[in-house]
């Protein structure tokens, strides 16, 4: 009893923070229809656990989150409710992990402040029940870092590669961890226990072998997701410098002014004696942040990966500055900045506009007519996320180009229903006149061979149509 009492007293701060985090999320989180990516994850999970009888598969997606969502479906739960519950738990887990990492690597007050700001992170709250893979991936990544700090190298390897197979961006932390493991002083061939590098490789290999085996079963090629990912993303040309500037602007605009202390934290770490754990935090936070600069179209969600580490660096930098001015009145200004930043985050959370928890007309049509819909082609997966349909063709995958449109034309006779959304079928390269012309001809042919199942005036979408094959008498 005394041990429990002392532990509760020692960690009373994080307990209060967790209570606030749970209260905040229970009051601000609302259920709403999944977007594009979450719909893909849900339908991939159904496909895997129904042995291909429901949903579809997108090979370039990491498999971990679809497997987790599909497992809930297999148990009889709604994939959406199951995913929302797990994402809530992962989000709370991230707060606990950032506190423990800060506590072990820096000190207790740094861990508490980082956990407090992460609890009120608008980005983490906004995506905390969206069914995107970012929050679960952040959890696995943070847990791998904590296990590394605790010298549990095998488990650290398993978790960081699990994070990678949840979101491919976690290849970067995996590489950083591997580099630090290689430099580990205990990598001595004469050592009686297993060297850290061997333990790390063993942990990585254990999980990687499982997912590569899944790739082989699903696609007949263990590298297919990476090949398709290169094809999908290789078309984009990124401006690193502009992306990084956009990231900083987004951090201050939608997240927190507290990040002004991040550079102080990094500089302070450089000036200190080298501690592998501290260098690890700085490397992962900054490298993820710089890499995210490649993706200017959806920066807020991608920042989910780096935000916990940046809060740790910001908290560390804050206390460095605070200790410098502790004997002056400037310390009150610093405390005011901290409280203002936190209050601004709470206000920003209050401004989040969640979509209405209501099926749109297209989704409702699919639910009402699911028994009649066969051989469906879709251009937007969210249209069929509430169904148990087997999807025959993804009109957008892997990219919409002249070759893809040619293939759609070739196999159009196989389609029974087509969910056509022109907005979801942008040509690659963008504004390619040949592609746009081919797409227009495809739509003309669809209108000849198919009839509108849902009148356009009821769909409320100008470029959308649910088409069903005409019955010729």
BAPANU-308372 format. One record per residue (C-alpha): residue in three letters; residue number from 1; y, z, x. Coordinates in nm, 3 decimals. Layout:
BAPANU-308372
resn  resi  Y  Z  X
ALA  NUM  Y  Z  X .
...
***
This chain:
BAPANU-308372
resn  resi  Y  Z  X
UNK  1  0.000  0.000  0.000 .
UNK  2  0.239  0.086  0.285 .
UNK  3  0.166  -0.251  0.447 .
UNK  4  0.240  -0.436  0.122 .
UNK  5  0.556  -0.231  0.072 .
UNK  6  0.680  -0.307  0.423 .
UNK  7  0.606  -0.678  0.385 .
UNK  8  0.793  -0.691  0.055 .
UNK  9  1.087  -0.510  0.211 .
UNK  10  1.090  -0.734  0.518 .
UNK  11  1.080  -1.054  0.312 .
UNK  12  1.282  -0.933  0.012 .
UNK  13  1.547  -1.195  0.088 .
UNK  14  1.315  -1.492  0.048 .
UNK  15  1.163  -1.338  -0.267 .
UNK  16  1.509  -1.328  -0.428 .
UNK  17  1.577  -1.686  -0.315 .
UNK  18  1.246  -1.803  -0.464 .
UNK  19  1.326  -1.632  -0.792 .
UNK  20  1.659  -1.818  -0.803 .
UNK  21  1.488  -2.147  -0.709 .
UNK  22  1.228  -2.112  -0.985 .
UNK  23  1.493  -2.014  -1.240 .
UNK  24  1.711  -2.311  -1.139 .
UNK  25  1.430  -2.566  -1.159 .
UNK  26  1.293  -2.435  -1.488 .
UNK  27  1.638  -2.466  -1.645 .
UNK  28  1.745  -2.796  -1.491 .
UNK  29  1.423  -2.990  -1.474 .
UNK  30  1.354  -3.214  -1.770 .
UNK  31  1.060  -3.440  -1.843 .
UNK  32  1.147  -3.807  -1.855 .
UNK  33  0.960  -4.138  -1.833 .
UNK  34  0.853  -4.224  -1.478 .
UNK  35  1.041  -4.490  -1.285 .
UNK  36  0.894  -4.783  -1.093 .
UNK  37  0.731  -4.611  -0.794 .
UNK  38  0.596  -4.311  -0.988 .
UNK  39  0.446  -4.550  -1.243 .
UNK  40  0.268  -4.731  -0.959 .
UNK  41  0.129  -4.404  -0.822 .
UNK  42  0.007  -4.295  -1.166 .
UNK  43  -0.160  -4.628  -1.243 .
UNK  44  -0.315  -4.648  -0.895 .
UNK  45  -0.465  -4.303  -0.949 .
UNK  46  -0.610  -4.411  -1.283 .
UNK  47  -0.749  -4.726  -1.121 .
UNK  48  -0.927  -4.532  -0.846 .
UNK  49  -1.078  -4.267  -1.073 .
UNK  50  -1.174  -4.513  -1.347 .
UNK  51  -1.350  -4.739  -1.096 .
UNK  52  -1.104  -5.020  -1.164 .
UNK  53  -1.120  -5.010  -1.545 .
UNK  54  -0.762  -4.882  -1.592 .
UNK  55  -0.437  -4.953  -1.414 .
UNK  56  -0.403  -5.153  -1.094 .
UNK  57  -0.377  -5.116  -0.719 .
UNK  58  -0.090  -5.196  -0.481 .
UNK  59  -0.244  -5.216  -0.135 .
UNK  60  0.071  -5.139  0.064 .
UNK  61  0.116  -4.796  -0.100 .
UNK  62  -0.011  -4.483  0.080 .
UNK  63  -0.311  -4.344  -0.105 .
UNK  64  -0.271  -3.965  -0.089 .
UNK  65  -0.032  -3.915  -0.384 .
UNK  66  -0.215  -4.163  -0.614 .
UNK  67  -0.541  -3.980  -0.534 .
UNK  68  -0.385  -3.644  -0.622 .
UNK  69  -0.242  -3.778  -0.950 .
UNK  70  -0.567  -3.957  -1.030 .
UNK  71  -0.765  -3.638  -0.976 .
UNK  72  -0.563  -3.470  -1.252 .
UNK  73  -0.632  -3.769  -1.478 .
UNK  74  -1.003  -3.736  -1.401 .
UNK  75  -0.990  -3.368  -1.500 .
UNK  76  -0.847  -3.468  -1.837 .
UNK  77  -0.480  -3.383  -1.779 .
UNK  78  -0.187  -3.611  -1.843 .
UNK  79  -0.103  -3.767  -1.506 .
UNK  80  0.267  -3.707  -1.574 .
UNK  81  0.229  -3.337  -1.663 .
UNK  82  -0.017  -3.281  -1.378 .
UNK  83  0.214  -3.448  -1.128 .
UNK  84  0.523  -3.261  -1.250 .
UNK  85  0.344  -2.927  -1.217 .
UNK  86  0.223  -3.005  -0.864 .
UNK  87  0.563  -3.138  -0.758 .
UNK  88  0.724  -2.816  -0.882 .
UNK  89  0.481  -2.613  -0.670 .
UNK  90  0.532  -2.837  -0.367 .
UNK  91  0.908  -2.797  -0.403 .
UNK  92  0.883  -2.417  -0.408 .
UNK  93  0.637  -2.439  -0.117 .
UNK  94  0.894  -2.635  0.085 .
UNK  95  1.140  -2.346  0.049 .
UNK  96  0.880  -2.096  0.171 .
UNK  97  0.784  -2.318  0.464 .
UNK  98  1.141  -2.377  0.582 .
UNK  99  1.198  -2.001  0.573 .
UNK  100  0.884  -1.930  0.776 .
UNK  101  0.965  -2.202  1.029 .
UNK  102  1.320  -2.073  1.068 .
UNK  103  1.194  -1.715  1.092 .
UNK  104  0.946  -1.800  1.368 .
UNK  105  1.152  -2.055  1.563 .
UNK  106  1.504  -1.910  1.535 .
UNK  107  1.544  -1.580  1.351 .
UNK  108  1.522  -1.431  1.004 .
UNK  109  1.881  -1.496  0.897 .
UNK  110  1.859  -1.863  1.001 .
UNK  111  1.542  -1.906  0.798 .
UNK  112  1.697  -1.736  0.496 .
UNK  113  2.015  -1.945  0.498 .
UNK  114  1.818  -2.269  0.543 .
UNK  115  1.586  -2.168  0.255 .
UNK  116  1.884  -2.075  0.037 .
UNK  117  2.050  -2.414  0.083 .
UNK  118  1.722  -2.599  0.033 .
UNK  119  1.672  -2.405  -0.291 .
UNK  120  2.000  -2.547  -0.420 .
UNK  121  1.960  -2.892  -0.265 .
UNK  122  2.072  -3.149  -0.527 .
UNK  123  1.841  -3.408  -0.372 .
UNK  124  1.533  -3.184  -0.377 .
UNK  125  1.611  -3.061  -0.728 .
UNK  126  1.674  -3.415  -0.856 .
UNK  127  1.347  -3.550  -0.718 .
UNK  128  1.153  -3.228  -0.778 .
UNK  129  0.981  -3.357  -1.092 .
UNK  130  1.031  -3.732  -1.056 .
UNK  131  0.671  -3.797  -0.946 .
UNK  132  0.788  -3.976  -0.632 .
UNK  133  0.578  -3.899  -0.325 .
UNK  134  0.869  -3.756  -0.122 .
UNK  135  0.844  -3.387  -0.216 .
UNK  136  0.464  -3.364  -0.158 .
UNK  137  0.501  -3.553  0.171 .
UNK  138  0.777  -3.314  0.281 .
UNK  139  0.546  -3.021  0.205 .
UNK  140  0.260  -3.160  0.415 .
UNK  141  0.503  -3.244  0.697 .
UNK  142  0.660  -2.897  0.701 .
UNK  143  0.319  -2.728  0.686 .
UNK  144  0.203  -2.935  0.985 .
UNK  145  0.509  -2.818  1.182 .
UNK  146  0.446  -2.452  1.091 .
UNK  147  0.080  -2.481  1.196 .
UNK  148  0.187  -2.641  1.524 .
UNK  149  0.425  -2.352  1.590 .
UNK  150  0.138  -2.110  1.520 .
UNK  151  -0.079  -2.303  1.771 .
UNK  152  -0.321  -2.418  1.500 .
UNK  153  -0.331  -2.764  1.650 .
UNK  154  -0.633  -2.906  1.466 .
UNK  155  -0.490  -2.814  1.125 .
UNK  156  -0.147  -2.939  1.230 .
UNK  157  -0.303  -3.277  1.309 .
UNK  158  -0.477  -3.294  0.971 .
UNK  159  -0.158  -3.210  0.778 .
UNK  160  0.076  -3.444  0.963 .
UNK  161  -0.158  -3.739  0.911 .
UNK  162  -0.194  -3.637  0.545 .
UNK  163  0.187  -3.651  0.525 .
UNK  164  0.169  -3.999  0.678 .
UNK  165  -0.081  -4.117  0.417 .
UNK  166  0.153  -3.978  0.150 .
UNK  167  0.468  -4.145  0.289 .
UNK  168  0.439  -4.381  0.585 .
UNK  169  0.772  -4.259  0.725 .
UNK  170  0.588  -3.949  0.849 .
UNK  171  0.443  -4.157  1.130 .
UNK  172  0.753  -4.044  1.321 .
UNK  173  0.679  -3.667  1.303 .
UNK  174  0.316  -3.748  1.386 .
UNK  175  0.424  -3.929  1.703 .
UNK  176  0.661  -3.644  1.798 .
UNK  177  0.389  -3.384  1.746 .
UNK  178  0.145  -3.594  1.947 .
UNK  179  0.394  -3.617  2.233 .
UNK  180  0.446  -3.241  2.241 .
UNK  181  0.071  -3.184  2.227 .
UNK  182  0.021  -3.414  2.526 .
UNK  183  0.274  -3.206  2.720 .
UNK  184  0.103  -2.881  2.623 .
UNK  185  0.037  -2.665  2.932 .
UNK  186  -0.313  -2.575  2.812 .
UNK  187  -0.443  -2.933  2.842 .
UNK  188  -0.670  -2.833  3.126 .
UNK  189  -1.009  -2.996  3.155 .
UNK  190  -1.144  -2.678  3.316 .
UNK  191  -1.037  -2.462  3.024 .
UNK  192  -1.317  -2.291  2.834 .
UNK  193  -1.167  -2.363  2.492 .
UNK  194  -1.094  -2.700  2.334 .
UNK  195  -0.774  -2.851  2.483 .
UNK  196  -0.485  -2.888  2.234 .
UNK  197  -0.480  -3.267  2.272 .
UNK  198  -0.849  -3.286  2.176 .
UNK  199  -0.792  -3.054  1.879 .
UNK  200  -0.496  -3.263  1.759 .
UNK  201  -0.687  -3.591  1.791 .
UNK  202  -0.978  -3.433  1.605 .
UNK  203  -0.754  -3.323  1.316 .
UNK  204  -0.582  -3.660  1.292 .
UNK  205  -0.908  -3.851  1.314 .
UNK  206  -1.074  -3.642  1.043 .
UNK  207  -0.814  -3.730  0.777 .
UNK  208  -0.741  -4.080  0.905 .
UNK  209  -1.111  -4.174  0.889 .
UNK  210  -1.125  -4.069  0.522 .
UNK  211  -0.825  -4.282  0.422 .
UNK  212  -0.933  -4.580  0.631 .
UNK  213  -1.269  -4.561  0.456 .
UNK  214  -1.085  -4.568  0.122 .
UNK  215  -0.902  -4.878  0.244 .
UNK  216  -1.230  -5.043  0.332 .
UNK  217  -1.380  -4.968  -0.011 .
UNK  218  -1.071  -5.076  -0.206 .
UNK  219  -0.953  -5.375  -0.001 .
UNK  220  -1.241  -5.467  0.232 .
UNK  221  -0.996  -5.419  0.518 .
UNK  222  -0.902  -5.084  0.672 .
UNK  223  -0.560  -5.218  0.777 .
UNK  224  -0.467  -5.395  0.452 .
UNK  225  -0.194  -5.144  0.346 .
UNK  226  -0.016  -5.186  0.678 .
UNK  227  -0.043  -5.567  0.666 .
UNK  228  0.102  -5.577  0.315 .
UNK  229  0.372  -5.323  0.401 .
UNK  230  0.485  -5.542  0.688 .
UNK  231  0.501  -5.840  0.454 .
UNK  232  0.699  -5.650  0.191 .
UNK  233  0.947  -5.485  0.425 .
UNK  234  0.959  -5.746  0.700 .
UNK  235  1.192  -5.958  0.487 .
UNK  236  1.475  -5.707  0.512 .
UNK  237  1.728  -5.708  0.793 .
UNK  238  1.882  -5.368  0.850 .
UNK  239  2.204  -5.264  1.021 .
UNK  240  2.121  -4.937  1.192 .
UNK  241  2.478  -4.827  1.262 .
UNK  242  2.598  -4.889  0.906 .
UNK  243  2.286  -4.719  0.767 .
UNK  244  2.347  -4.404  0.971 .
UNK  245  2.711  -4.393  0.860 .
UNK  246  2.596  -4.432  0.499 .
UNK  247  2.351  -4.144  0.551 .
UNK  248  2.624  -3.911  0.671 .
UNK  249  2.846  -4.009  0.382 .
UNK  250  2.563  -3.946  0.136 .
UNK  251  2.486  -3.608  0.292 .
UNK  252  2.839  -3.487  0.237 .
UNK  253  2.893  -3.670  -0.093 .
UNK  254  2.578  -3.569  -0.280 .
UNK  255  2.420  -3.289  -0.078 .
UNK  256  2.628  -3.033  0.114 .
UNK  257  2.928  -2.987  0.340 .
UNK  258  2.720  -2.731  0.528 .
UNK  259  2.579  -3.016  0.739 .
UNK  260  2.901  -3.009  0.942 .
UNK  261  2.723  -2.745  1.153 .
UNK  262  2.426  -2.972  1.241 .
UNK  263  2.584  -3.114  1.560 .
UNK  264  2.665  -2.758  1.674 .
UNK  265  2.301  -2.660  1.626 .
UNK  266  2.174  -2.960  1.825 .
UNK  267  2.420  -2.904  2.111 .
UNK  268  2.330  -2.533  2.122 .
UNK  269  1.960  -2.621  2.147 .
UNK  270  2.025  -2.860  2.437 .
UNK  271  2.209  -2.588  2.627 .
UNK  272  1.936  -2.329  2.574 .
UNK  273  1.613  -2.303  2.776 .
UNK  274  1.354  -2.547  2.641 .
UNK  275  1.146  -2.408  2.358 .
UNK  276  0.897  -2.662  2.231 .
UNK  277  0.926  -2.543  1.871 .
UNK  278  1.305  -2.572  1.866 .
UNK  279  1.298  -2.913  2.027 .
UNK  280  1.040  -3.014  1.766 .
UNK  281  1.275  -2.924  1.480 .
UNK  282  1.568  -3.108  1.637 .
UNK  283  1.361  -3.417  1.716 .
UNK  284  1.202  -3.448  1.372 .
UNK  285  1.528  -3.386  1.188 .
UNK  286  1.737  -3.631  1.388 .
UNK  287  1.471  -3.902  1.429 .
UNK  288  1.392  -3.903  1.057 .
UNK  289  1.762  -3.911  0.979 .
UNK  290  1.826  -4.205  1.213 .
UNK  291  1.521  -4.393  1.082 .
UNK  292  1.633  -4.341  0.724 .
UNK  293  1.950  -4.524  0.823 .
UNK  294  1.741  -4.841  0.798 .
UNK  295  1.714  -4.807  0.421 .
UNK  296  2.066  -4.820  0.274 .
UNK  297  1.951  -4.908  -0.079 .
UNK  298  1.793  -4.573  -0.169 .
UNK  299  1.930  -4.325  0.083 .
UNK  300  1.931  -4.008  -0.135 .
UNK  301  1.555  -4.014  -0.196 .
UNK  302  1.468  -4.104  0.163 .
UNK  303  1.683  -3.816  0.287 .
UNK  304  1.434  -3.578  0.124 .
UNK  305  1.228  -3.604  0.443 .
UNK  306  1.498  -3.495  0.686 .
UNK  307  1.703  -3.253  0.475 .
UNK  308  1.488  -2.939  0.538 .
UNK  309  1.511  -2.983  0.917 .
UNK  310  1.884  -3.057  0.899 .
UNK  311  1.940  -2.736  0.700 .
UNK  312  1.761  -2.542  0.974 .
UNK  313  1.982  -2.700  1.240 .
UNK  314  2.292  -2.641  1.026 .
UNK  315  2.202  -2.274  0.970 .
UNK  316  2.138  -2.228  1.342 .
UNK  317  2.470  -2.397  1.426 .
UNK  318  2.653  -2.186  1.166 .
UNK  319  2.539  -1.859  1.321 .
UNK  320  2.625  -1.984  1.671 .
UNK  321  2.983  -2.043  1.552 .
UNK  322  2.985  -1.719  1.352 .
UNK  323  2.879  -1.512  1.654 .
UNK  324  3.156  -1.677  1.858 .
UNK  325  3.424  -1.568  1.612 .
UNK  326  3.264  -1.247  1.482 .
UNK  327  3.545  -1.033  1.622 .
UNK  328  3.818  -1.247  1.470 .
UNK  329  3.937  -1.321  1.119 .
UNK  330  3.790  -1.669  1.145 .
UNK  331  3.453  -1.521  1.053 .
UNK  332  3.583  -1.479  0.697 .
UNK  333  3.676  -1.846  0.688 .
UNK  334  3.322  -1.935  0.798 .
UNK  335  3.172  -1.718  0.526 .
UNK  336  3.406  -1.882  0.276 .
UNK  337  3.285  -2.226  0.393 .
UNK  338  2.924  -2.114  0.347 .
UNK  339  2.988  -1.984  -0.006 .
UNK  340  3.196  -2.288  -0.101 .
UNK  341  2.923  -2.526  0.022 .
UNK  342  2.664  -2.338  -0.180 .
UNK  343  2.882  -2.334  -0.491 .
UNK  344  2.949  -2.707  -0.454 .
UNK  345  2.574  -2.773  -0.442 .
UNK  346  2.520  -2.577  -0.764 .
UNK  347  2.799  -2.774  -0.932 .
UNK  348  2.644  -3.102  -0.815 .
UNK  349  2.309  -2.999  -0.958 .
UNK  350  2.480  -2.929  -1.288 .
UNK  351  2.619  -3.285  -1.280 .
UNK  352  2.275  -3.447  -1.246 .
UNK  353  2.212  -3.672  -1.544 .
UNK  354  1.841  -3.685  -1.613 .
UNK  355  1.714  -3.978  -1.822 .
UNK  356  1.629  -3.903  -2.182 .
UNK  357  1.274  -3.792  -2.247 .
UNK  358  1.206  -4.084  -2.473 .
UNK  359  0.992  -4.395  -2.447 .
UNK  360  1.190  -4.716  -2.450 .
UNK  361  1.105  -4.989  -2.700 .
UNK  362  0.875  -5.173  -2.459 .
UNK  363  0.678  -4.860  -2.366 .
UNK  364  0.645  -4.768  -2.733 .
UNK  365  0.518  -5.117  -2.813 .
UNK  366  0.249  -5.084  -2.546 .
UNK  367  0.139  -4.745  -2.682 .
UNK  368  0.124  -4.879  -3.039 .
UNK  369  -0.062  -5.202  -2.952 .
UNK  370  -0.273  -5.097  -2.654 .
UNK  371  -0.599  -5.187  -2.832 .
UNK  372  -0.483  -5.545  -2.881 .
UNK  373  -0.336  -5.603  -2.536 .
UNK  374  -0.579  -5.776  -2.301 .
UNK  375  -0.544  -5.951  -1.965 .
UNK  376  -0.195  -5.815  -1.913 .
UNK  377  0.051  -5.941  -1.652 .
UNK  378  0.341  -5.712  -1.566 .
UNK  379  0.665  -5.750  -1.375 .
UNK  380  0.765  -5.383  -1.413 .
UNK  381  0.488  -5.118  -1.391 .
UNK  382  0.688  -4.860  -1.587 .
UNK  383  0.637  -5.072  -1.900 .
UNK  384  0.266  -4.983  -1.911 .
UNK  385  0.260  -4.638  -1.747 .
UNK  386  0.178  -4.459  -2.076 .
UNK  387  -0.124  -4.678  -2.142 .
UNK  388  -0.481  -4.700  -2.020 .
UNK  389  -0.467  -5.077  -1.986 .
UNK  390  -0.628  -5.264  -1.701 .
UNK  391  -0.359  -5.482  -1.546 .
UNK  392  -0.479  -5.825  -1.443 .
UNK  393  -0.176  -5.944  -1.244 .
UNK  394  0.129  -5.788  -1.075 .
UNK  395  0.385  -6.064  -1.099 .
UNK  396  0.610  -5.908  -0.832 .
UNK  397  0.348  -5.825  -0.568 .
UNK  398  0.372  -5.847  -0.274 .
UNK  399  0.699  -6.046  -0.294 .
UNK  400  0.837  -6.310  -0.527 .
UNK  401  0.864  -6.633  -0.331 .
UNK  402  0.772  -6.996  -0.390 .
UNK  403  0.408  -6.933  -0.297 .
UNK  404  0.377  -6.638  -0.537 .
UNK  405  0.526  -6.838  -0.826 .
UNK  406  0.291  -7.125  -0.746 .
UNK  407  -0.005  -6.884  -0.768 .
UNK  408  0.122  -6.749  -1.102 .
UNK  409  0.147  -7.102  -1.239 .
UNK  410  -0.201  -7.182  -1.118 .
UNK  411  -0.360  -6.882  -1.294 .
UNK  412  -0.137  -6.864  -1.603 .
UNK  413  -0.426  -6.966  -1.829 .
UNK  414  -0.596  -6.632  -1.754 .
UNK  415  -0.312  -6.424  -1.899 .
UNK  416  -0.331  -6.278  -2.250 .
UNK  417  -0.006  -6.080  -2.252 .
UNK  418  0.291  -6.110  -2.016 .
UNK  419  0.555  -5.839  -1.972 .
UNK  420  0.832  -6.046  -1.821 .
UNK  421  1.145  -5.886  -1.677 .
UNK  422  1.363  -6.120  -1.474 .
UNK  423  1.546  -5.829  -1.311 .
UNK  424  1.219  -5.711  -1.158 .
UNK  425  1.144  -6.051  -1.004 .
UNK  426  1.419  -6.117  -0.747 .
UNK  427  1.343  -6.410  -0.521 .
UNK  428  1.281  -6.360  -0.150 .
UNK  429  1.476  -6.471  0.040 .
UNK  430  1.754  -6.362  -0.195 .
UNK  431  1.916  -6.647  -0.387 .
UNK  432  1.666  -6.899  -0.257 .
UNK  433  1.745  -7.202  -0.482 .
UNK  434  1.391  -7.340  -0.458 .
UNK  435  1.241  -7.007  -0.563 .
UNK  436  1.489  -6.957  -0.847 .
UNK  437  1.419  -7.305  -0.978 .
UNK  438  1.042  -7.247  -0.964 .
UNK  439  1.084  -6.916  -1.147 .
UNK  440  1.290  -7.081  -1.421 .
UNK  441  1.019  -7.345  -1.470 .
UNK  442  0.754  -7.072  -1.486 .
UNK  443  0.946  -6.897  -1.765 .
UNK  444  0.979  -7.227  -1.954 .
UNK  445  0.605  -7.277  -1.936 .
UNK  446  0.543  -6.918  -2.053 .
UNK  447  0.764  -6.980  -2.358 .
UNK  448  0.559  -7.291  -2.441 .
UNK  449  0.212  -7.135  -2.400 .
UNK  450  0.304  -6.790  -2.533 .
UNK  451  0.500  -6.645  -2.822 .
UNK  452  0.730  -6.343  -2.828 .
UNK  453  0.540  -6.034  -2.936 .
UNK  454  0.856  -5.824  -2.951 .
UNK  455  1.174  -5.986  -3.089 .
UNK  456  1.448  -6.000  -2.826 .
UNK  457  1.699  -5.822  -3.046 .
UNK  458  1.467  -5.519  -3.062 .
UNK  459  1.396  -5.498  -2.690 .
UNK  460  1.764  -5.434  -2.601 .
UNK  461  1.698  -5.611  -2.268 .
UNK  462  1.856  -5.952  -2.225 .
UNK  463  1.613  -6.081  -1.962 .
UNK  464  1.297  -5.917  -2.094 .
UNK  465  1.021  -6.048  -2.311 .
UNK  466  0.673  -5.938  -2.418 .
UNK  467  0.477  -6.258  -2.459 .
UNK  468  0.132  -6.299  -2.609 .
UNK  469  -0.077  -6.613  -2.590 .
UNK  470  -0.037  -6.847  -2.883 .
UNK  471  -0.339  -6.888  -3.109 .
UNK  472  -0.393  -7.264  -3.161 .
UNK  473  -0.551  -7.355  -3.493 .
***
